Amino acid sequence: MWLVIVAALLLVFVAVGAKFLTEAGSGSPAGRAQESKADFSGVTLSAKQLMNESELAVYNSLIQVVPSGYRVFPQVAMPAIIDMSPKRFSEWNKISQYYVDFAIVRASDRRCEIVVEVDGPYHNTEKQKERDEKKNHALELAGIRVVRLPAGQYSPDEIAQRIGVAVPGAQGAGATNGIRGR
């Protein structure tokens, strides 16, 4: 009798173990790759536009007026341009969810100097105003200037003036090749 019970338990353990190893991929690279794939059943994934029309217009103006020693990057996650030391994870987790519309970065040291935000109508909601204030505060503490533009169409000269870039051929005080206002 005991032999039958032990044999039955052994068969159960072997069956469960075989199922586990099959599902886990037996530890093989192919099995681990299968494990790491997310389950997207029941959903549709599709590519989307990186920028809306207003953001695209601002981007096109920015790349025309930003001096050669700088680069413009769209849709940048906040943790890519600021750091916190020591990290207080409750605060870090909040700001790490934010993105900026445009980061203007010095090419020489790859540090962000200016963030440009294009504010559409949803920026007038209380929730979004609160998020914008947190984002502005964190960026300013990191020494990054924030320029907020109401959504709309801007000429390159208007963008240059708003972010403090000297316009080529400009005369008078401040007519330099760099970005002013720091």
Secondary structure, DSSP 4 states (H G I P E B T S, - for coil): -HHHHHHHHHHHHHHHHHHHHHHHGGG-HHHHHHHHS---TT-------SS-HHHHHHHHHHHHHS-TTEEEEEEEEGGGT---SS--HHHHHHHTT-EEEEEEEETTT--EEEEEEEE-GGGGSHHHHHHHHHHHHHHHHTT-EEEEEESS---HHHHHHHHTBPPTT--STT--SSB---
